[in-house]
Amino acid sequence: MPQILSTKEANLFRQVIRDYEEKRYRAGLKAAEQILKRNPKHGDTMSMKALIMNAQGKTEEAFNLAKEALKVDFKSHICWHVYGILYRTNKNFEEAIKAYKFALKLEPESQQIQRDLAILQVQTRDYEGYVQSRFAMLKARPQLRQNWTALAIAYHLEGNLQEAERILTTYEKSVSAAPARTDFENSEALLYKNSIIAEQGETERALEHLEQECKKCLDRLAVMELRARYLAELGRKEEAATAYRALIDRNPDHPDYYKRLVEVLGLTAEDEAAQKAIFDEYSTKYPRSDAARRLPLDFLTGNEFRSAAKAYLALMFNKGVPSTFANLKHLYFDSYKKDTLPSLAEEYLQELKDSNTQASSDSSKGEGAALFFLAQHYNYYMSRDLSKALEYVEKAIELDPKSVDFQMTKARIFKHQGDIAKAAKAMDQARLLDTKDRYINTKAAKYQLRNNENEKALNTLGLFTRAETVGGPLGDLIDMQAMWFLTEDGEAWQRRGNVALALKRYHTVFNIFDIWQEDQFDFHSFSLRKGQIRAYMDMIRWEDKLREHPFYFRAALDAVNLYLSMYDKPEGANRANGTKGDNANGEDAAEKKKAAKKAKKEAQKAEREAAERAAKQNPNKAQKDKEEDVKKKDDDPNGVKLAETKDPLGDAMKFLEPLLQFSPKNIEGQIAGFEVYIRRKKYVLAAKCLKAAQALDQDYPKVQEQSATMRKMIGDVIESLPPKVQEVLKAELA
Amino acid sequence: MAEPQPPTIHEGATDDIETTTKPASAEDRKAAAALSNLDSSSAAENDTAQVDKAAATNALNSVSEKKAPVEAPAKSKVKVDAADVALLVDQLELTKARATELLKQHDGDAVKTIKAFLQPAF
């Protein structure tokens, strides 16, 4: 039997809960112990104590205590709820859901438990369960709109669009008073319903609903865009054209509107003149619109292109727009345009010289801009001539030695020449021209990393990181999830032979994606409360394919390749250098070991110093911080444990699986997959990667090499495989 | 009429919320407080609550009607050999459930299943 608390202790128990909620862990713990002194077998208090301990990072003890609590009070929903929360914070969602369900059985009325369960279900994408939970929550509080919306969302996610729409309609019908015009939740819900109708493929009805119900929605832009889209889809071209013209009037720099307008007007690529007329109309109407002037360059050809490009370039050069080249380089796929643009820039320079006008005071305009354009042109991979590029950039620098842009391009040219050390130096010089510019600071640090100067790069970046972060600049970059840095830093460490730190960085990137996944948790309730459901649905769908992000791909591929080289050369983890494994670079193993040691020492020193600095700045806070930081402490800050792995291929799987799942069309991923699977003797999976790679690019050199490997391997081992696998492999790889 | 609560009752009221909402963040607690305010706001709103409840039961009924026959047509009758499941789990590194599902999709034929598995998914 559970012990009954006296009034005084019951109050104390409430105090414990409040302390926990407000994160006064020490006070909470004290109060809990006070209760337990008199009632050592009070399960609820034991559970709360466990919860607080868990929040303090003492996970194992917390679990033990929570289990104890369940033993003494098996029928307490609090104990089960706490048990579920412990599992949840330790990411064992399956067990957490079980515990919550049990707690709910004991206390079916608890909103809190029901909500925790629902959130976990949508987090784990158990849509069927989520529908049930949301139904229960709606039944408990049908007067709350968000409960209706939530159920609709649950159906929507489950794929039951009709039911989702019906739920929303049912709620709308049940409301007698018309909602206020400024009711944001109502406005969003209407548009959400509209999106559900459209998703069912009923464009006609969606348009009708939009025009009747959503006229007054607060997101005017969304209404206009949807209306234009529906009209276009329904083939009501004239109305659609009017709608798109209205949108252009709102924002004359949105390329998509122009594209759609041209489409609904039924103009084809041949109607150059007619298309051009539309853009001309808008460039006169909106002289400041860049899109109206630039977009015609995409479709114009021949002399028309030439004269339009000439006008555009002159305008941009006179203004001194630094992004001119970046805005035009996509045209280079057309070889005529690729040749015309630089000749126009030359022409511009010549004309400038002939007219002999006074050089403008701002050297980034006029001549400088044209020279800059040409330097970038000859530095671009489709039109590369590095000596010419250098010539132009030097001329530009002569004109304005203080221009960051010019210096930066010079550094880039050095990089393309293959002289990374020189490039890093030049980029740092560019940085010194404007030490307050974060962009060039970042760029300089990246070039330093490319030149394997990890420490120097960190110092460079340290100029912009928050000084008070524990762990110094590195700690801040990790906190801020600067993935580009972590990846580049890892690759640099890998080139320097420091496997441990390289792995550490790749794992950190991996963990950042985990964090993004977890970050959803808060939004399952937050978005509903705020009524931002359309954005919420977008987020859910984005989260489902989170790891197709190129940042993930790059770090994961690096990690897989590093693990492969570790597997191939187990004797010296510190000798695995580079993705190719055996491209010897001069240093020998001992030296690298020394370097790694030194780096480690320096990192530790930096950490100590940062901690001291922080302590000095805020002596009162230091004590408290220490207590809370126990939890945050990384027990392997330099990745030594990661590098000591006995099973590099097993560890690689963690990176490889999302790689293959979310970026199946990237041949590098399939190739890495093959290498891992063939070493793990998973021949069917290796064959799958090989077949995918072959489908992507039959002529890719590595693919041919791998198919030869595969054939040989299979020849050697086929007899040892199960007969059914033999049959398939023989048929598929013949 | 909604009388303002006497000050003496105040403590108890918050405690009520505390006991029903066990471990929550401070924000959740605020939300809970806001929700209970909603409940007790006005008579008109109570009316809509009534309407809603009726509507909810309606919605509930119509949903529970068509809940059952969503899945489970002929496919589940396919016999799957446990040895084939084990083979797929080992060779293709699938979960048991997924392996069974795939086998069922291919009439329990392991060779067919593996062949289909090998084809690029794009």
Interface residues (C-beta under 8 A of the other chain):
Chain A: R14 I17 R18 Y20 E21 E22 M48 L51 I78 H81 V82 I85 S110 Q111 Q112 I113 F135 L138 K139 R141 P142 Q143 L144 E163 R166 I167 T170 Y171 K173 S174 V175 S176 A177 S525 R529 P664 K665 K682 Y683 V684 L685 A687 K688 K691 A692 A695 L696 P722 K724 V725 E727 V728 A731 E732
Chain B: D15 E18 T19 T20 T21 K22 P23 A24 S25 A26 D28 R29 A31 A32 L35 L38 D39 A44 E45 D47 T48 A49 V51 D52 K53 A54 A55 A56 N58 A59 L60 S62 V63 D84 L87 Q91 L92 E93 A110 V111 I114 K115 F117 L118 Q119 P120 A121 F122
